[in-house]
Each structure stands twice: as C-alpha cells, then as structure tokens.
Amino acid sequence: MKALVYGLAIAGSATVAALQRHGYEVTAVDDVVDEAKFAAAEQLGVHLLIGSTFDLATLGEYDLVAPAPGIPETHPVIVAARAAGVPVRTELELAYRWEQERPDGARPILAITGTDGKTTTTELTVAILRAAGLRTEAVGNTDTPMVQVVDDPDLDVFVVEATSFRLAWTERFRADAAVWLNLAPDHLNWHTGLDSYIAAKARLFTLQHPADVAIGFARDPIVMQHLATAPARQRTFGTDAADYHVGVHDGATWLIGPGGPIAPVAAMRRALPHDLTNALAAAALVLEAGLASEAHIAEALGTFRAPPHRLEPLGEARDVRWFNDSKATTPHAAATAIQAFDSLVLIAGGSRKGVDLAPMGQWPERMRGVVAIGQAGPDVAAVFTSAGVPVVTADDMSEAIHRASELARPGDAVVLSPGCASFDWYTSYVARGDDFRSKVTAHLAAASTQPAHSAQEES
C-alpha cells in the first residue's frame, strides 16, 4: 500500500510514522521545506519532495492522501485527489480506523469541537479522567496527534481536540461522547466558505451512533440546529436553561446536571463566564460517557489551571490588572474576553483570517479604550471608533503596552485579546503571548519602583 503525506510538521511527521507502522510505503511532500524538514524526513526514512515539483498526475499511484492540518481544502493536492477518486484521510480518520481494528476492542473516545474553548475544555476533561484514575491523553489539535499514540496499549481513553481541519475529510471517525462548544466565523482562509466550516464541525455529530451522546451549547443557534438532527442521544449545556447548568444548591452556586449537583463554583480556581461553560461541557462529557463521577469533577476543578495565553493573569500594578489572551485569534474569542470584565483596555489586532471584526464592538460600555495593532489595526480602530470607544494605535508590542498603560485607570484590566491571528508580527499566538508576557512583566517591575504620582493622576 502507498500513501502520500502532504505536510511534514508535527502532525505530518506523526502520520508518516504511523502509516509506516501499519505497513504503508510513504512519500512525503511539503510546499515549504527547510533543513529541519529534510532532517525529519531522513530520520523517518522517507523521500521528501517539494510541492512545486510534485506531479499531481501521479496521485493515482497512491492508495490515500493524508494532508497535514495546514493544507486547505482549496489546495491543488486536495482538489486533484478528490477528482482522481483517491481517498483523503486525516490523522483522526486513520487513527480511528486502526483503533476499531484492535483485537481487544476499541477504547472510548471523547471529542471536543467549537470555534473557541477547545483546548481548555480538552485539558479539563483529561484532568477529570485522570482524577478518576484513567490513563488518557489530549490528542488531535495538540502536541500529540492521535495517530502518534493510537497504538499505545497503556491508554484507557482518548480525549480529542477536533478542529474543522481534521474533521473535514472524516468518513467514519466518531466519538462516544462529543461536545460542540460554539460556532463563529473562522478559518475562512482554509475553507471555501462559512458553510464548509460549519459542515466540517457538524461531522462530529452526524457520524455518531444512537448509543453515543451529542452535547451542544444551548445558547448557540447553529450548534442547536445540528444537535437537533444528531442521531445520538442529545444533551445541552449552558449557564441556564440547559441539562447542564449553573444553579443554587444549599444556598451556594453550583454546577448542576440532570442527576443533580456536580460541584460548587467556589471550588474552581477561576470562574469567569466561559470557565463555567467549559466546566459544564467537560462535566457533561465524562458523566454522560460514564467515565467519572461528580467527586472526580470537583477534585479536578479545584486544581485545574487553564493553559497559557487564555486570559492568563500576568500581575497588577496601581490597581490595574494585566491579562494575556493571545490565543483569542477570532473576534468571537475576543468578545468572550471583553464580557469577562466590567472595565478594560483592550489590545487587539493582527492578521485577518477573512472574518468580520464587528462582534468585538458590541459592548462599548465595558471599554475604557482600545489599542489597535498589526495589519488589522485600521479595521479594529474602525469597529471601536464607530462604537464611541477611544482608540489609539501602536507599531509594536512595547508601544502597545505603553499606550494601554496610559489609557488604564484604577480598577481596569488591560487585556491582550487580539481577535486576529499573529502572523503579521509573530510566528504563532504562543510567540505573541510570550512576548507580551515578558514585556508586561518588565513593565510591572518598573511600575513597582516608580512613585505613585503618575500621568493618570495628572489627567
């Protein structure tokens, strides 16, 4: 059997190795090659071809094409493979098929999709399962592709962060319990359009079986539309009017499910609105799958810390708090951050992904001001200026921090929540967040040594 793997980064390299373990002769192709990728190919024992020189007419020689997540559905190799009738299989689809072939039976799969909140909910679900004594990994859109660990006999359950990139070509992949967190326009530079993006997400529900459970966010109309037609058993979550919700128990605020109280909100390390919905989603997954108890959920919530770059607290000076939310690469995610604070200075902008930035401007009453940055800076400025919010601009992150500090008043939060990708100034949202954290740390240290008299007091 012959397979073509297109893209040789983390997921692509793991896919090559997994295909080889399963008896495939593999050829690797990448549009952008460098010494590191040639070294990876040599270590894997495969020939690495440059995309511009690869002959698409030879695709018929292959039994399947396995694209890396970064290969969009409009890419010539995808178009040619589909035209030639060559199966397109993502790492999730390959891993699922191999898992179903296990002699001692397939292990449970829990999956999370949505525009925002996937990583945090995935990591929280893993924490709960580990509290229950189960051996598990966060796989999919993580540092561990599912194909990398599917042959590990020591795992009890998989928790999959399922992006639209990985779901788009699935034919059989299904989760015993699946949650769809939310839906907002995103990745329109990867998909042919919004309908394609929604359809990819919806496959998480449509491929389920009646014995499975589909869990949807009660306040998202698109999610609820697809939940209503899911073949699986259906559950909802949300802060109110849902199967899994926030309510009062014994005079205190609790997470509550169909079976009763789950855990007190006071036990959570942080309980911003999106923390509550993420916790409800993770609780629904493990309880509906029968893999953990309320006690395990409460234990995990008491120690769980959200991953970096997701409203990560950086410190405080002169009653102004600073937060790194660099992972907010969509307007929907930035809007979630805005709603978490009563008064804030927002640092927003970056590179556009073909989406409308207007959703960030819905709460001008919460905004002390905005610092617009990056290629999308003029678009960010237009959104907030039209809403009557003071806007300034900055040409780099150091200037953005300085301008934000000038705008902030005691009691405010300064939040980097860009609503855009990072690729104008940085290589990733991680690099952007790390730079912001480093510069804010220096800013806070300097502020602590300065006298309390400031430009704020003079204004």
N, C-alpha and C positions, 0 to 999 in steps of 0.2 A: 504494500500500500504506500502511496506517495501523498505527502501533504506539503502545502505551501504556507508558510507562516509569514505574514506581511507586517513588519514592525518588530524590532528586536530590542525593546526596552525591558522593563520588569516583567510585564505580562507576557510579552512575546517570547522572551528567553525561557520563562517557566513553561510556556506552551510547547516550545521546541523540545525541551527535556521530557515533558510528559508524553508527547507523541512518540518520541523515541522509545520510552519505556513500554509503550503499548504497540510497538512493532512497526512504526511508520518510518519510511525514509523521508527525511525532511529537507526542504530547501528554504532558506530564509532570504527575504528581500526587505530593504528599507529605503525610504526616499532620502533620508539624511543619514549618512554614515560617517563615522569617525574612528579613531584608533580604538576607543573603548568598545565599540560595537564589533569591530573586526576581532578584537581580543576575545570578546564574549562568544562570537561565532566559532573561533578556533577552539576555545575551551569546550564548546558543545559538540564540536566535530561536524559542523555543517558549513556549507559554502554560502557566503553572504553576497548577494547580488545587489547592485544599485538600482533603485526603482526606475530611473530614467532609461536604463539599458535593458530592462526586463521585457521580454517579448510576451505580450498578453495573449498572443495566438497559441502559446504553448500551454495555456491553462487546462486544456482538455486532457493533458497528460496526468493531471492530479486528481486524487480521489476527494480532496476537500481543500478549501482555502480557509485558513484561520487568521482573521485580521486582529491586530492589536487594537485596544480600545480607541486609540487616537486616529484610526483610519475611518474617515467619514463615509456615510452611505452613498455619497456622490463620487467617491474616489474611483478612478478608472478600473482598478483591480476588482472592486465590488461590482461595478456595472458589467464588466466583462465576464466575471464568474457567473453572475445570475443569467446573463444572456446565453452562456455556454451550458447552463444547467449543472454547474459544479457547486456542490453544497458549500455554503458559508457557515462556519461553525465557530462561535466564540468560545473562550475558555470555560465559561459557565456551562454551555451546552455539552462540550466534550467531557468535562468533569462529571456532569450529571449522568451522562450515558454510561460512563465507566463505573460510577457508584452503583447504578442499578444492576450491574453485572456481578457484584460481589457475591461470592458463594454463600456467605452467611447473612445476606440480606442488606438492603440499603439502610443507612443511618438517617435520622431525622435532619431535615433542612429547614431552617427559619430564614426568611428573607425580608429585607427592608428596601423599599424604593421611595422616591419622592424627590422633589427639586432641592429641598434643604432639610437638614437634620439627620441625614442618613448615617453619617459616621458616628455621631454621638449616640444615636439610638442603637446602632450596631454594637458599639463598645459597651453600652449599658446592658444590653441583652447578654453579651458574653460575661460580664461581671456577675449577673444574676445566676446564670447557669453554673459558673464556677463556684458561686456560693452554695449551690445545690450539689456540689461535688462532681459535676460533669466535666469531662475533658473536651474542650472546644477551642475553636479559633475564629477570629473575624477574618473572613475571606472575601474575595471578589475585588471591589474597588478599594483595596487596602495594599499594604506592602506584601501581602501573602495572597497571590492568585489561588483560586480554588483548585486548579489543576496541579498546583505545587504540593498540596497536602492530601489530595483525594485518595492516594494510595497508602496513607498513614493509618495503620490498624489501631493506633492508640487513641484516636479521636472518637468521641461519643456522638457529637452533633456538630453541624456546620451552621454558622451564622453568616449570611451572605449580604454584603452591601451591594445591591443590584442597581447599577446605573443603566440608563437608556442605551448606552453604547453596547453593553453586554447583553441586554435583553432583546435588542432589535432583531437579531437573527435566530433567537431561540425557537425550537420546534417542539421540544419535549420537556425542557427544564421546568420543574415545578417545586414549590415549597410546601411542606406540610402545614406551615403557618406563614402567612405573608401579610405584611403591613404596607400600606401606601400612605405616606405621611402628608403629602400636599402636592399641588401642581401649580407651577407658574412658568411662563415662557423662559426657556433656557436652551443653550446649546443649539441655537438655530443656525450656527455656522457648521454644525456637524450633520444635522438632519436636513431633509429637503424642505421642512416647514414645521409649523406647530402641530399639525395633525399627525405627522410622522413621529414627533417626540411623544405625544400623548399615546399613540398606538403602541410604541415600544414599552412605555411604562405599564400599559394595560395588560401586556402579555403576562405579567406576574400573576394577575388574577385569571385571565382567560384560559391558561393552561393547567389550572388546578383541577383536582378531582372532587367529587361530592364529599368525600371523607375529610378533606382538608378544611382549613379555615382561612377566610379572607377578612382582613381588618382594615377599615378605612376611616379617615378623618372626617368626622361628622359635619364640619363647617366648610368643607371644600366641595363645591357642587360638581366639579369634574370627577373627583375621586368617588363621590357618592353615586354618580351616574354609572360608573363602571362597576362599583361594588354591587349595585342592584342586579346586574346581569351576570355576576360571577357564579360559576357552577358550584363553588364551595359553600360551606356554612358561613354565614356573614355576621360580623361583629363591627361595632363602631367605637371610636374613642374621641374624646374632646373634653374640654373643661366643664361643659354642661350638656344636658340633653343627649347623652350617649350611653352605650353599655358600660364603657369605662370612662369615669368622670371624676371631678373633684366635688366633694360634698362635706357635710358636717357629720361627725360621729363622736359621741360623748363630749360634745361641746368644743371639739377641735376640728381643724380642716384635715381631711384625709383624701387619699386616692381610693376610689371605690369602684368595684367591679360588679358584675351580675351576681357573684357569690357573696358580696358584702365588702366590708372594709379590707383594704390591702395594706396600706402603710400610711403613717402620719406624714403630712407635708413637712412638719417641723423637723423630721429626721433627715431631710435632704440637706446636703451641703449648700445647695443653691436652688432657689425655687422661683426663677423668673417664669413668665408665662410659657415660653417654649420649653423650659425644663420640665414643666408639669405635663405638657402634651407628649414630650419624648418619653417621660417615665410611664405615662399611661399606655403608650404604644408598646414599649418593651414589656410591661406587665401583662398586657393582653397576649402578646406573642407566647410568652413562657407558660402562662396559665392555660390558655386555650390548647396549647400543644401538650399539656400535662407533664411538663419537664421541670417545673419548680413550683414552690409554694409561696404564699404571702410572706412567710418568715424569711425566705431567701431573698425576696424582693426588698424587704425592709432592710436586711443586712447590707445588700449591695448599695442601696440608695444612701445609706449612712456614710459610706466611704468613697463613693464614686466621684471622680473629678473629671469634668469634661475635657476632651483633648485640647491641645493648644490652638490658638488662633480662632477660638469660638467664644466671643465675649470673655476672653481671658483677662482677669483683673491684673493690672500692672503696678498699681500703687496709687498713692494720694498725696497731694501737696496743697496746702491752703484751702482745704475743704473742696478740692476738685479731684474727682476720681478719673483714672485713665484705663481704657479697655482696648484690647487688641482683638478685633473681629475680622481679621484679614480673610478668613475662609468665606466671608459673605461676598461671594462673587456674582450674585444676582440681585436685582432690585428687591425681589421677594425676601431674600435673606436680610438685606439691609433694613427693609421695613420691619421685620421681626425685631431687629436690634433697637430701632427707633422706639417701638412700642414698649420696650423694656424700661425706659427711663422717662421721668417727668420733665426733665430739662437737660438738654445735651448740646454739645458742639459736635457736629458730625464731620469727619474727614472722609470724603467719597470721591470716586472716580477711578480711572484706569483704562483698560482697553475694552471696547464694546464687544458683545457677542451677538449682535443683531437683535437685541431686545429693547423694549421701551423702558426708560428710566422713570417714567411718571409715577409709578407706585410708591417711590420713596418720598414724594412730596405731599402725602395725604394727611400728615399730622404737623402742620406748621406751628400749632400751639405748643408743641413739645420742643421746638428748635430754638436754641439760643443763637445759633449761627451755623454756617457750613463753610468748610474749607474744600474747594474743588481742586482736584489734582488730575494729572495724567491726560491722555488723549481725549478722554470723555469729559474732561473738566468743563468745557463750554456747555456741554449738554446737561451736566449736573447743575451748573450755575443757572441755566435757563429754567430747569424744573423748580428750583427753590426760590429764585427771584420772582417768578410768576406767582408763587405762593406767599410772597411778602416776607421771606426769611433773609436776613443779612448774609451775604456771600462774599468771601474773599478767595483768592487763588494762591497757589504755591507751585513752584517749579521743581521742588524736590521734597523728600520726606522731612528733612531737617526744617525747612521753611514751613512746611505744613504744621509741624508740632509747635513752632514758634507762633504762627498765626492763630492756631487753636487756643494756645495759652492766653493770648491777648483777648480773644473773644469770651473765654470762660469766666464765670462768676462763681463765688462760693455756693456749694450745693449742686453744681453742674457735674455732668460726666462728659469727658472727651472720649469719643469712640471712633476708632478707625473701623468703619464698616463700608467698604468701597462700593458694593453693588455692581462691581465690574471685575473682570479678570485682571491679572497682574502683568501681562506680557509686554506692556509698553515700557515699564521701568524695571521689572524683575523677571526672573526665570520661572517663578511659581508664587502662589499665595503664601507658601511657607517662607520663602526668601523675603517677601514683602513684610510679613508679620514679624519675622526675626529682626529685620532692620528696624521696624517700628519699635519693637520691644527694647532693643538696645539703645536707641536714641531717646526713648521716653525714660528709661532707667537713668541715663545721664542727665536728662532734663530735671527729673525729680531730685537727684542728688544735688544738683546745682541749686535748685529752688530751696532745698532744706538749709543751705548755708547762707542764703540771702536774707536781709532784713524783711520783716513782714510788710513794710511800706512798699507798694507796688504801683505799677501803672493802672491796675484795676481800681485802686483806691483813689487815684487822681482823677479818673474819668467820671 
